């Protein structure tokens, strides 16, 4: 796994190796991109999941619905899977 610098991220976006829509170049920082998302997420309960068979769907009890109040922050940690 590689961590890209802001210069590498901008180059990857320009060359279409990385696609992120609706962002401004000033929202790209060293090894990160600020994203603006909705306010409802499903967070996987990692301690209860060994694998996911997408052909069978994802049972609701494997995720927790999180709703963030307007203006509040939600941090997605490295390797964290959210929907």
HTML snippet that shows the backbone in 3Dmol.js (N, CA, C, O; Angstrom):
<script src="https://3Dmol.org/build/3Dmol-min.js"></script>
<div id="view" style="width:600px;height:400px;position:relative"></div>
<script>
const pdb = `
ATOM      1  N   UNK A   1       0.847  -1.170   0.000  1.00  0.00           N
ATOM      2  CA  UNK A   1       0.000   0.000   0.000  1.00  0.00           C
ATOM      3  C   UNK A   1       0.893   1.235   0.000  1.00  0.00           C
ATOM      4  O   UNK A   1       1.870   1.305   0.746  1.00  0.00           O
ATOM      5  N   UNK A   2       0.558   2.188  -0.826  1.00  0.00           N
ATOM      6  CA  UNK A   2       1.335   3.416  -0.919  1.00  0.00           C
ATOM      7  C   UNK A   2       0.513   4.593  -0.419  1.00  0.00           C
ATOM      8  O   UNK A   2      -0.712   4.609  -0.540  1.00  0.00           O
ATOM      9  N   UNK A   3       1.191   5.560   0.136  1.00  0.00           N
ATOM     10  CA  UNK A   3       0.563   6.813   0.529  1.00  0.00           C
ATOM     11  C   UNK A   3       1.003   7.856  -0.483  1.00  0.00           C
ATOM     12  O   UNK A   3       2.198   8.041  -0.713  1.00  0.00           O
ATOM     13  N   UNK A   4       0.043   8.534  -1.083  1.00  0.00           N
ATOM     14  CA  UNK A   4       0.354   9.512  -2.116  1.00  0.00           C
ATOM     15  C   UNK A   4       0.457  10.918  -1.532  1.00  0.00           C
ATOM     16  O   UNK A   4      -0.324  11.295  -0.658  1.00  0.00           O
ATOM     17  N   UNK A   5       1.418  11.680  -2.016  1.00  0.00           N
ATOM     18  CA  UNK A   5       1.536  13.081  -1.616  1.00  0.00           C
ATOM     19  C   UNK A   5       0.441  13.882  -2.304  1.00  0.00           C
ATOM     20  O   UNK A   5      -0.244  13.370  -3.189  1.00  0.00           O
ATOM     21  N   UNK A   6       0.277  15.128  -1.902  1.00  0.00           N
ATOM     22  CA  UNK A   6      -0.723  15.970  -2.560  1.00  0.00           C
ATOM     23  C   UNK A   6      -0.409  16.124  -4.043  1.00  0.00           C
ATOM     24  O   UNK A   6      -1.322  16.149  -4.869  1.00  0.00           O
ATOM     25  N   UNK A   7       0.854  16.224  -4.384  1.00  0.00           N
ATOM     26  CA  UNK A   7       1.263  16.336  -5.788  1.00  0.00           C
ATOM     27  C   UNK A   7       0.893  15.068  -6.561  1.00  0.00           C
ATOM     28  O   UNK A   7       0.406  15.140  -7.689  1.00  0.00           O
ATOM     29  N   UNK A   8       1.133  13.895  -5.936  1.00  0.00           N
ATOM     30  CA  UNK A   8       0.789  12.620  -6.583  1.00  0.00           C
ATOM     31  C   UNK A   8      -0.722  12.445  -6.716  1.00  0.00           C
ATOM     32  O   UNK A   8      -1.199  11.931  -7.728  1.00  0.00           O
ATOM     33  N   UNK A   9      -1.480  12.870  -5.697  1.00  0.00           N
ATOM     34  CA  UNK A   9      -2.942  12.789  -5.766  1.00  0.00           C
ATOM     35  C   UNK A   9      -3.477  13.649  -6.908  1.00  0.00           C
ATOM     36  O   UNK A   9      -4.331  13.205  -7.675  1.00  0.00           O
ATOM     37  N   UNK A  10      -2.977  14.876  -7.018  1.00  0.00           N
ATOM     38  CA  UNK A  10      -3.416  15.778  -8.089  1.00  0.00           C
ATOM     39  C   UNK A  10      -3.067  15.209  -9.462  1.00  0.00           C
ATOM     40  O   UNK A  10      -3.866  15.298 -10.394  1.00  0.00           O
ATOM     41  N   UNK A  11      -1.881  14.627  -9.584  1.00  0.00           N
ATOM     42  CA  UNK A  11      -1.461  14.020 -10.851  1.00  0.00           C
ATOM     43  C   UNK A  11      -2.358  12.834 -11.195  1.00  0.00           C
ATOM     44  O   UNK A  11      -2.780  12.687 -12.342  1.00  0.00           O
ATOM     45  N   UNK A  12      -2.652  11.986 -10.206  1.00  0.00           N
ATOM     46  CA  UNK A  12      -3.504  10.813 -10.435  1.00  0.00           C
ATOM     47  C   UNK A  12      -4.908  11.230 -10.862  1.00  0.00           C
ATOM     48  O   UNK A  12      -5.511  10.583 -11.717  1.00  0.00           O
ATOM     49  N   UNK A  13      -5.429  12.297 -10.280  1.00  0.00           N
ATOM     50  CA  UNK A  13      -6.753  12.798 -10.665  1.00  0.00           C
ATOM     51  C   UNK A  13      -6.704  13.362 -12.083  1.00  0.00           C
ATOM     52  O   UNK A  13      -7.584  13.082 -12.897  1.00  0.00           O
ATOM     53  N   UNK A  14      -5.687  14.146 -12.373  1.00  0.00           N
ATOM     54  CA  UNK A  14      -5.548  14.754 -13.706  1.00  0.00           C
ATOM     55  C   UNK A  14      -5.427  13.688 -14.788  1.00  0.00           C
ATOM     56  O   UNK A  14      -5.993  13.832 -15.872  1.00  0.00           O
ATOM     57  N   UNK A  15      -4.678  12.604 -14.490  1.00  0.00           N
ATOM     58  CA  UNK A  15      -4.457  11.532 -15.465  1.00  0.00           C
ATOM     59  C   UNK A  15      -5.552  10.468 -15.431  1.00  0.00           C
ATOM     60  O   UNK A  15      -5.457   9.460 -16.131  1.00  0.00           O
ATOM     61  N   UNK A  16      -6.595  10.686 -14.619  1.00  0.00           N
ATOM     62  CA  UNK A  16      -7.748   9.777 -14.514  1.00  0.00           C
ATOM     63  C   UNK A  16      -7.387   8.412 -13.923  1.00  0.00           C
ATOM     64  O   UNK A  16      -8.100   7.433 -14.141  1.00  0.00           O
ATOM     65  N   UNK A  17      -6.269   8.346 -13.167  1.00  0.00           N
ATOM     66  CA  UNK A  17      -5.933   7.121 -12.442  1.00  0.00           C
ATOM     67  C   UNK A  17      -6.724   7.040 -11.141  1.00  0.00           C
ATOM     68  O   UNK A  17      -6.897   5.964 -10.569  1.00  0.00           O
ATOM     69  N   UNK A  18      -7.198   8.187 -10.687  1.00  0.00           N
ATOM     70  CA  UNK A  18      -8.025   8.303  -9.487  1.00  0.00           C
ATOM     71  C   UNK A  18      -9.170   9.231  -9.846  1.00  0.00           C
ATOM     72  O   UNK A  18      -8.951  10.324 -10.368  1.00  0.00           O
ATOM     73  N   UNK A  19     -10.390   8.796  -9.568  1.00  0.00           N
ATOM     74  CA  UNK A  19     -11.538   9.628  -9.922  1.00  0.00           C
ATOM     75  C   UNK A  19     -12.298  10.033  -8.674  1.00  0.00           C
ATOM     76  O   UNK A  19     -12.806   9.192  -7.933  1.00  0.00           O
ATOM     77  N   UNK A  20     -12.365  11.330  -8.457  1.00  0.00           N
ATOM     78  CA  UNK A  20     -13.126  11.910  -7.359  1.00  0.00           C
ATOM     79  C   UNK A  20     -13.850  13.102  -7.960  1.00  0.00           C
ATOM     80  O   UNK A  20     -13.213  14.030  -8.458  1.00  0.00           O
ATOM     81  N   UNK A  21     -15.171  13.085  -7.919  1.00  0.00           N
ATOM     82  CA  UNK A  21     -15.919  14.174  -8.559  1.00  0.00           C
ATOM     83  C   UNK A  21     -16.331  15.227  -7.539  1.00  0.00           C
ATOM     84  O   UNK A  21     -16.502  14.941  -6.354  1.00  0.00           O
ATOM     85  N   UNK A  22     -16.484  16.442  -8.028  1.00  0.00           N
ATOM     86  CA  UNK A  22     -17.004  17.523  -7.204  1.00  0.00           C
ATOM     87  C   UNK A  22     -16.032  18.093  -6.197  1.00  0.00           C
ATOM     88  O   UNK A  22     -16.458  18.711  -5.220  1.00  0.00           O
ATOM     89  N   UNK A  23     -14.728  17.906  -6.403  1.00  0.00           N
ATOM     90  CA  UNK A  23     -13.761  18.480  -5.464  1.00  0.00           C
ATOM     91  C   UNK A  23     -12.990  19.598  -6.142  1.00  0.00           C
ATOM     92  O   UNK A  23     -12.927  19.686  -7.368  1.00  0.00           O
ATOM     93  N   UNK A  24     -12.409  20.442  -5.315  1.00  0.00           N
ATOM     94  CA  UNK A  24     -11.531  21.505  -5.790  1.00  0.00           C
ATOM     95  C   UNK A  24     -10.099  21.101  -5.444  1.00  0.00           C
ATOM     96  O   UNK A  24      -9.867  20.404  -4.456  1.00  0.00           O
ATOM     97  N   UNK A  25      -9.162  21.534  -6.244  1.00  0.00           N
ATOM     98  CA  UNK A  25      -7.764  21.166  -6.004  1.00  0.00           C
ATOM     99  C   UNK A  25      -7.277  21.635  -4.633  1.00  0.00           C
ATOM    100  O   UNK A  25      -6.377  21.022  -4.059  1.00  0.00           O
ATOM    101  N   UNK A  26      -7.860  22.713  -4.100  1.00  0.00           N
ATOM    102  CA  UNK A  26      -7.431  23.181  -2.779  1.00  0.00           C
ATOM    103  C   UNK A  26      -7.970  22.302  -1.646  1.00  0.00           C
ATOM    104  O   UNK A  26      -7.640  22.534  -0.483  1.00  0.00           O
ATOM    105  N   UNK A  27      -8.796  21.295  -1.968  1.00  0.00           N
ATOM    106  CA  UNK A  27      -9.286  20.342  -0.964  1.00  0.00           C
ATOM    107  C   UNK A  27      -8.392  19.107  -0.894  1.00  0.00           C
ATOM    108  O   UNK A  27      -8.697  18.150  -0.182  1.00  0.00           O
ATOM    109  N   UNK A  28      -7.290  19.135  -1.636  1.00  0.00           N
ATOM    110  CA  UNK A  28      -6.329  18.034  -1.633  1.00  0.00           C
ATOM    111  C   UNK A  28      -5.135  18.461  -0.792  1.00  0.00           C
ATOM    112  O   UNK A  28      -4.526  19.504  -1.031  1.00  0.00           O
ATOM    113  N   UNK A  29      -4.813  17.635   0.195  1.00  0.00           N
ATOM    114  CA  UNK A  29      -3.714  17.925   1.106  1.00  0.00           C
ATOM    115  C   UNK A  29      -2.713  16.779   1.049  1.00  0.00           C
ATOM    116  O   UNK A  29      -2.918  15.807   0.322  1.00  0.00           O
ATOM    117  N   UNK A  30      -1.645  16.892   1.805  1.00  0.00           N
ATOM    118  CA  UNK A  30      -0.634  15.838   1.839  1.00  0.00           C
ATOM    119  C   UNK A  30      -1.283  14.530   2.294  1.00  0.00           C
ATOM    120  O   UNK A  30      -1.698  14.405   3.446  1.00  0.00           O
ATOM    121  N   UNK A  31      -1.366  13.585   1.408  1.00  0.00           N
ATOM    122  CA  UNK A  31      -1.908  12.235   1.625  1.00  0.00           C
ATOM    123  C   UNK A  31      -3.383  12.201   2.014  1.00  0.00           C
ATOM    124  O   UNK A  31      -3.831  11.215   2.599  1.00  0.00           O
ATOM    125  N   UNK A  32      -4.153  13.250   1.708  1.00  0.00           N
ATOM    126  CA  UNK A  32      -5.581  13.215   2.023  1.00  0.00           C
ATOM    127  C   UNK A  32      -6.375  14.122   1.089  1.00  0.00           C
ATOM    128  O   UNK A  32      -5.848  15.063   0.497  1.00  0.00           O
ATOM    129  N   UNK A  33      -7.662  13.803   0.981  1.00  0.00           N
ATOM    130  CA  UNK A  33      -8.602  14.615   0.219  1.00  0.00           C
ATOM    131  C   UNK A  33      -9.816  14.851   1.110  1.00  0.00           C
ATOM    132  O   UNK A  33     -10.392  13.898   1.635  1.00  0.00           O
ATOM    133  N   UNK A  34     -10.207  16.103   1.284  1.00  0.00           N
ATOM    134  CA  UNK A  34     -11.421  16.407   2.043  1.00  0.00           C
ATOM    135  C   UNK A  34     -12.630  16.054   1.188  1.00  0.00           C
ATOM    136  O   UNK A  34     -12.748  16.515   0.052  1.00  0.00           O
ATOM    137  N   UNK A  35     -13.518  15.246   1.725  1.00  0.00           N
ATOM    138  CA  UNK A  35     -14.730  14.842   1.019  1.00  0.00           C
ATOM    139  C   UNK A  35     -15.948  15.384   1.749  1.00  0.00           C
ATOM    140  O   UNK A  35     -15.936  15.530   2.971  1.00  0.00           O
ATOM    141  N   UNK A  36     -16.986  15.676   1.004  1.00  0.00           N
ATOM    142  CA  UNK A  36     -18.250  16.130   1.575  1.00  0.00           C
ATOM    143  C   UNK A  36     -19.304  15.096   1.217  1.00  0.00           C
ATOM    144  O   UNK A  36     -19.616  14.883   0.045  1.00  0.00           O
ATOM    145  N   UNK A  37     -19.842  14.463   2.235  1.00  0.00           N
ATOM    146  CA  UNK A  37     -20.768  13.348   2.049  1.00  0.00           C
ATOM    147  C   UNK A  37     -22.118  13.678   2.662  1.00  0.00           C
ATOM    148  O   UNK A  37     -22.314  14.762   3.211  1.00  0.00           O
ATOM    149  N   UNK A  38     -23.043  12.736   2.566  1.00  0.00           N
ATOM    150  CA  UNK A  38     -24.339  12.881   3.212  1.00  0.00           C
ATOM    151  C   UNK A  38     -24.190  12.754   4.717  1.00  0.00           C
ATOM    152  O   UNK A  38     -23.073  12.770   5.234  1.00  0.00           O
ATOM    153  N   UNK A  39     -25.308  12.628   5.428  1.00  0.00           N
ATOM    154  CA  UNK A  39     -25.222  12.546   6.885  1.00  0.00           C
ATOM    155  C   UNK A  39     -25.666  11.197   7.447  1.00  0.00           C
ATOM    156  O   UNK A  39     -25.767  11.042   8.664  1.00  0.00           O
ATOM    157  N   UNK A  40     -25.933  10.218   6.578  1.00  0.00           N
ATOM    158  CA  UNK A  40     -26.312   8.882   7.048  1.00  0.00           C
ATOM    159  C   UNK A  40     -25.309   7.866   6.514  1.00  0.00           C
ATOM    160  O   UNK A  40     -24.993   7.853   5.324  1.00  0.00           O
ATOM    161  N   UNK A  41     -24.811   7.012   7.414  1.00  0.00           N
ATOM    162  CA  UNK A  41     -23.818   6.007   7.057  1.00  0.00           C
ATOM    163  C   UNK A  41     -24.165   4.685   7.717  1.00  0.00           C
ATOM    164  O   UNK A  41     -24.835   4.648   8.750  1.00  0.00           O
ATOM    165  N   UNK A  42     -23.711   3.620   7.122  1.00  0.00           N
ATOM    166  CA  UNK A  42     -23.760   2.312   7.765  1.00  0.00           C
ATOM    167  C   UNK A  42     -22.324   1.924   8.066  1.00  0.00           C
ATOM    168  O   UNK A  42     -21.485   1.854   7.167  1.00  0.00           O
ATOM    169  N   UNK A  43     -22.050   1.672   9.339  1.00  0.00           N
ATOM    170  CA  UNK A  43     -20.716   1.306   9.790  1.00  0.00           C
ATOM    171  C   UNK A  43     -20.731  -0.177  10.125  1.00  0.00           C
ATOM    172  O   UNK A  43     -21.599  -0.643  10.864  1.00  0.00           O
ATOM    173  N   UNK A  44     -19.774  -0.916   9.582  1.00  0.00           N
ATOM    174  CA  UNK A  44     -19.714  -2.350   9.846  1.00  0.00           C
ATOM    175  C   UNK A  44     -19.247  -2.618  11.266  1.00  0.00           C
ATOM    176  O   UNK A  44     -18.341  -1.955  11.770  1.00  0.00           O
ATOM    177  N   UNK A  45     -19.876  -3.599  11.907  1.00  0.00           N
ATOM    178  CA  UNK A  45     -19.478  -4.053  13.235  1.00  0.00           C
ATOM    179  C   UNK A  45     -18.384  -5.095  13.017  1.00  0.00           C
ATOM    180  O   UNK A  45     -18.661  -6.292  12.936  1.00  0.00           O
ATOM    181  N   UNK A  46     -17.151  -4.631  12.923  1.00  0.00           N
ATOM    182  CA  UNK A  46     -16.030  -5.488  12.534  1.00  0.00           C
ATOM    183  C   UNK A  46     -15.842  -6.704  13.423  1.00  0.00           C
ATOM    184  O   UNK A  46     -15.419  -7.754  12.939  1.00  0.00           O
ATOM    185  N   UNK A  47     -16.141  -6.593  14.699  1.00  0.00           N
ATOM    186  CA  UNK A  47     -15.925  -7.717  15.597  1.00  0.00           C
ATOM    187  C   UNK A  47     -16.900  -8.860  15.339  1.00  0.00           C
ATOM    188  O   UNK A  47     -16.673  -9.975  15.808  1.00  0.00           O
ATOM    189  N   UNK A  48     -17.981  -8.604  14.601  1.00  0.00           N
ATOM    190  CA  UNK A  48     -18.986  -9.631  14.343  1.00  0.00           C
ATOM    191  C   UNK A  48     -18.914 -10.197  12.929  1.00  0.00           C
ATOM    192  O   UNK A  48     -19.679 -11.102  12.597  1.00  0.00           O
ATOM    193  N   UNK A  49     -18.015  -9.688  12.089  1.00  0.00           N
ATOM    194  CA  UNK A  49     -17.997 -10.078  10.684  1.00  0.00           C
ATOM    195  C   UNK A  49     -16.669 -10.727  10.335  1.00  0.00           C
ATOM    196  O   UNK A  49     -15.610 -10.129  10.527  1.00  0.00           O
ATOM    197  N   UNK A  50     -16.724 -11.946   9.825  1.00  0.00           N
ATOM    198  CA  UNK A  50     -15.492 -12.572   9.342  1.00  0.00           C
ATOM    199  C   UNK A  50     -15.353 -12.402   7.844  1.00  0.00           C
ATOM    200  O   UNK A  50     -14.239 -12.330   7.326  1.00  0.00           O
ATOM    201  N   UNK A  51     -16.483 -12.336   7.137  1.00  0.00           N
ATOM    202  CA  UNK A  51     -16.481 -12.125   5.685  1.00  0.00           C
ATOM    203  C   UNK A  51     -17.886 -11.714   5.245  1.00  0.00           C
ATOM    204  O   UNK A  51     -18.852 -11.855   5.995  1.00  0.00           O
ATOM    205  N   UNK A  52     -17.982 -11.208   4.022  1.00  0.00           N
ATOM    206  CA  UNK A  52     -19.276 -10.801   3.475  1.00  0.00           C
ATOM    207  C   UNK A  52     -19.453 -11.469   2.128  1.00  0.00           C
ATOM    208  O   UNK A  52     -18.615 -11.314   1.240  1.00  0.00           O
ATOM    209  N   UNK A  53     -20.538 -12.213   1.967  1.00  0.00           N
ATOM    210  CA  UNK A  53     -20.892 -12.809   0.678  1.00  0.00           C
ATOM    211  C   UNK A  53     -21.886 -11.861   0.025  1.00  0.00           C
ATOM    212  O   UNK A  53     -23.076 -11.888   0.337  1.00  0.00           O
ATOM    213  N   UNK A  54     -21.392 -11.020  -0.887  1.00  0.00           N
ATOM    214  CA  UNK A  54     -22.252  -9.994  -1.472  1.00  0.00           C
ATOM    215  C   UNK A  54     -23.390 -10.578  -2.295  1.00  0.00           C
ATOM    216  O   UNK A  54     -24.390  -9.900  -2.531  1.00  0.00           O
ATOM    217  N   UNK A  55     -23.255 -11.825  -2.735  1.00  0.00           N
ATOM    218  CA  UNK A  55     -24.350 -12.443  -3.493  1.00  0.00           C
ATOM    219  C   UNK A  55     -25.565 -12.693  -2.607  1.00  0.00           C
ATOM    220  O   UNK A  55     -26.680 -12.844  -3.108  1.00  0.00           O
ATOM    221  N   UNK A  56     -25.355 -12.737  -1.290  1.00  0.00           N
ATOM    222  CA  UNK A  56     -26.454 -12.950  -0.345  1.00  0.00           C
ATOM    223  C   UNK A  56     -26.902 -11.649   0.315  1.00  0.00           C
ATOM    224  O   UNK A  56     -27.813 -11.651   1.142  1.00  0.00           O
ATOM    225  N   UNK A  57     -26.265 -10.546  -0.049  1.00  0.00           N
ATOM    226  CA  UNK A  57     -26.598  -9.270   0.577  1.00  0.00           C
ATOM    227  C   UNK A  57     -25.907  -9.133   1.920  1.00  0.00           C
ATOM    228  O   UNK A  57     -25.237 -10.056   2.383  1.00  0.00           O
ATOM    229  N   UNK A  58     -26.070  -7.994   2.533  1.00  0.00           N
ATOM    230  CA  UNK A  58     -25.456  -7.723   3.833  1.00  0.00           C
ATOM    231  C   UNK A  58     -26.561  -7.615   4.871  1.00  0.00           C
ATOM    232  O   UNK A  58     -27.362  -6.682   4.820  1.00  0.00           O
ATOM    233  N   UNK A  59     -26.622  -8.559   5.819  1.00  0.00           N
ATOM    234  CA  UNK A  59     -27.651  -8.484   6.862  1.00  0.00           C
ATOM    235  C   UNK A  59     -27.539  -7.174   7.646  1.00  0.00           C
ATOM    236  O   UNK A  59     -26.435  -6.727   7.956  1.00  0.00           O
ATOM    237  N   UNK A  60     -28.672  -6.565   7.961  1.00  0.00           N
ATOM    238  CA  UNK A  60     -28.669  -5.272   8.650  1.00  0.00           C
ATOM    239  C   UNK A  60     -27.976  -5.325  10.001  1.00  0.00           C
ATOM    240  O   UNK A  60     -27.400  -4.326  10.432  1.00  0.00           O
ATOM    241  N   UNK A  61     -28.017  -6.474  10.684  1.00  0.00           N
ATOM    242  CA  UNK A  61     -27.400  -6.532  12.009  1.00  0.00           C
ATOM    243  C   UNK A  61     -25.870  -6.546  11.937  1.00  0.00           C
ATOM    244  O   UNK A  61     -25.210  -6.499  12.975  1.00  0.00           O
ATOM    245  N   UNK A  62     -25.300  -6.610  10.741  1.00  0.00           N
ATOM    246  CA  UNK A  62     -23.847  -6.517  10.577  1.00  0.00           C
ATOM    247  C   UNK A  62     -23.386  -5.067  10.522  1.00  0.00           C
ATOM    248  O   UNK A  62     -22.189  -4.786  10.570  1.00  0.00           O
ATOM    249  N   UNK A  63     -24.336  -4.157  10.422  1.00  0.00           N
ATOM    250  CA  UNK A  63     -23.990  -2.741  10.350  1.00  0.00           C
ATOM    251  C   UNK A  63     -24.806  -1.946  11.351  1.00  0.00           C
ATOM    252  O   UNK A  63     -25.855  -2.385  11.822  1.00  0.00           O
ATOM    253  N   UNK A  64     -24.300  -0.778  11.658  1.00  0.00           N
ATOM    254  CA  UNK A  64     -25.021   0.146  12.531  1.00  0.00           C
ATOM    255  C   UNK A  64     -25.282   1.418  11.733  1.00  0.00           C
ATOM    256  O   UNK A  64     -24.367   1.971  11.123  1.00  0.00           O
ATOM    257  N   UNK A  65     -26.525   1.879  11.737  1.00  0.00           N
ATOM    258  CA  UNK A  65     -26.870   3.116  11.047  1.00  0.00           C
ATOM    259  C   UNK A  65     -26.447   4.296  11.912  1.00  0.00           C
ATOM    260  O   UNK A  65     -26.849   4.410  13.070  1.00  0.00           O
ATOM    261  N   UNK A  66     -25.639   5.163  11.336  1.00  0.00           N
ATOM    262  CA  UNK A  66     -25.168   6.361  12.025  1.00  0.00           C
ATOM    263  C   UNK A  66     -25.731   7.564  11.289  1.00  0.00           C
ATOM    264  O   UNK A  66     -25.578   7.676  10.072  1.00  0.00           O
ATOM    265  N   UNK A  67     -26.377   8.462  12.013  1.00  0.00           N
ATOM    266  CA  UNK A  67     -26.869   9.697  11.415  1.00  0.00           C
ATOM    267  C   UNK A  67     -26.193  10.864  12.122  1.00  0.00           C
ATOM    268  O   UNK A  67     -26.308  11.024  13.337  1.00  0.00           O
ATOM    269  N   UNK A  68     -25.492  11.667  11.350  1.00  0.00           N
ATOM    270  CA  UNK A  68     -24.714  12.771  11.892  1.00  0.00           C
ATOM    271  C   UNK A  68     -25.536  14.059  11.807  1.00  0.00           C
ATOM    272  O   UNK A  68     -26.129  14.355  10.769  1.00  0.00           O
ATOM    273  N   UNK A  69     -25.568  14.814  12.894  1.00  0.00           N
ATOM    274  CA  UNK A  69     -26.273  16.098  12.898  1.00  0.00           C
ATOM    275  C   UNK A  69     -25.557  17.070  11.967  1.00  0.00           C
ATOM    276  O   UNK A  69     -24.338  17.002  11.807  1.00  0.00           O
ATOM    277  N   UNK A  70     -26.314  17.972  11.357  1.00  0.00           N
ATOM    278  CA  UNK A  70     -25.722  18.990  10.487  1.00  0.00           C
ATOM    279  C   UNK A  70     -24.629  19.745  11.235  1.00  0.00           C
ATOM    280  O   UNK A  70     -24.808  20.145  12.386  1.00  0.00           O
ATOM    281  N   UNK A  71     -23.510  19.932  10.572  1.00  0.00           N
ATOM    282  CA  UNK A  71     -22.398  20.679  11.152  1.00  0.00           C
ATOM    283  C   UNK A  71     -21.464  19.855  12.012  1.00  0.00           C
ATOM    284  O   UNK A  71     -20.404  20.344  12.403  1.00  0.00           O
ATOM    285  N   UNK A  72     -21.828  18.606  12.323  1.00  0.00           N
ATOM    286  CA  UNK A  72     -20.974  17.743  13.143  1.00  0.00           C
ATOM    287  C   UNK A  72     -20.029  16.962  12.239  1.00  0.00           C
ATOM    288  O   UNK A  72     -20.283  16.816  11.044  1.00  0.00           O
ATOM    289  N   UNK A  73     -18.944  16.463  12.811  1.00  0.00           N
ATOM    290  CA  UNK A  73     -17.943  15.720  12.048  1.00  0.00           C
ATOM    291  C   UNK A  73     -18.121  14.223  12.239  1.00  0.00           C
ATOM    292  O   UNK A  73     -18.642  13.770  13.258  1.00  0.00           O
ATOM    293  N   UNK A  74     -17.679  13.462  11.243  1.00  0.00           N
ATOM    294  CA  UNK A  74     -17.639  12.004  11.311  1.00  0.00           C
ATOM    295  C   UNK A  74     -16.298  11.593  10.728  1.00  0.00           C
ATOM    296  O   UNK A  74     -16.009  11.896   9.570  1.00  0.00           O
ATOM    297  N   UNK A  75     -15.484  10.917  11.502  1.00  0.00           N
ATOM    298  CA  UNK A  75     -14.141  10.541  11.070  1.00  0.00           C
ATOM    299  C   UNK A  75     -14.153   9.106  10.569  1.00  0.00           C
ATOM    300  O   UNK A  75     -14.598   8.198  11.271  1.00  0.00           O
ATOM    301  N   UNK A  76     -13.664   8.904   9.358  1.00  0.00           N
ATOM    302  CA  UNK A  76     -13.480   7.565   8.802  1.00  0.00           C
ATOM    303  C   UNK A  76     -12.009   7.222   8.998  1.00  0.00           C
ATOM    304  O   UNK A  76     -11.129   7.867   8.428  1.00  0.00           O
ATOM    305  N   UNK A  77     -11.754   6.206   9.804  1.00  0.00           N
ATOM    306  CA  UNK A  77     -10.384   5.822  10.112  1.00  0.00           C
ATOM    307  C   UNK A  77      -9.809   4.941   9.007  1.00  0.00           C
ATOM    308  O   UNK A  77     -10.563   4.304   8.272  1.00  0.00           O
ATOM    309  N   UNK A  78      -8.484   4.896   8.882  1.00  0.00           N
ATOM    310  CA  UNK A  78      -7.872   4.032   7.864  1.00  0.00           C
ATOM    311  C   UNK A  78      -8.374   2.596   7.982  1.00  0.00           C
ATOM    312  O   UNK A  78      -8.484   2.049   9.080  1.00  0.00           O
ATOM    313  N   UNK A  79      -8.672   2.005   6.848  1.00  0.00           N
ATOM    314  CA  UNK A  79      -9.151   0.624   6.727  1.00  0.00           C
ATOM    315  C   UNK A  79     -10.552   0.410   7.290  1.00  0.00           C
ATOM    316  O   UNK A  79     -10.996  -0.732   7.409  1.00  0.00           O
ATOM    317  N   UNK A  80     -11.244   1.469   7.632  1.00  0.00           N
ATOM    318  CA  UNK A  80     -12.616   1.353   8.126  1.00  0.00           C
ATOM    319  C   UNK A  80     -13.557   1.329   6.932  1.00  0.00           C
ATOM    320  O   UNK A  80     -13.424   2.132   6.009  1.00  0.00           O
ATOM    321  N   UNK A  81     -14.500   0.412   6.956  1.00  0.00           N
ATOM    322  CA  UNK A  81     -15.444   0.259   5.856  1.00  0.00           C
ATOM    323  C   UNK A  81     -16.788   0.833   6.265  1.00  0.00           C
ATOM    324  O   UNK A  81     -17.377   0.414   7.262  1.00  0.00           O
ATOM    325  N   UNK A  82     -17.270   1.797   5.487  1.00  0.00           N
ATOM    326  CA  UNK A  82     -18.592   2.366   5.723  1.00  0.00           C
ATOM    327  C   UNK A  82     -19.353   2.382   4.416  1.00  0.00           C
ATOM    328  O   UNK A  82     -18.757   2.391   3.339  1.00  0.00           O
ATOM    329  N   UNK A  83     -20.667   2.387   4.514  1.00  0.00           N
ATOM    330  CA  UNK A  83     -21.522   2.503   3.329  1.00  0.00           C
ATOM    331  C   UNK A  83     -22.329   3.771   3.443  1.00  0.00           C
ATOM    332  O   UNK A  83     -23.124   4.079   2.555  1.00  0.00           O
TER     333      UNK A  83
END
`;
const viewer = $3Dmol.createViewer("view");
viewer.addModel(pdb, "pdb");
viewer.setStyle({}, {cartoon: {color: "spectrum"}});
viewer.zoomTo();
viewer.render();
</script>
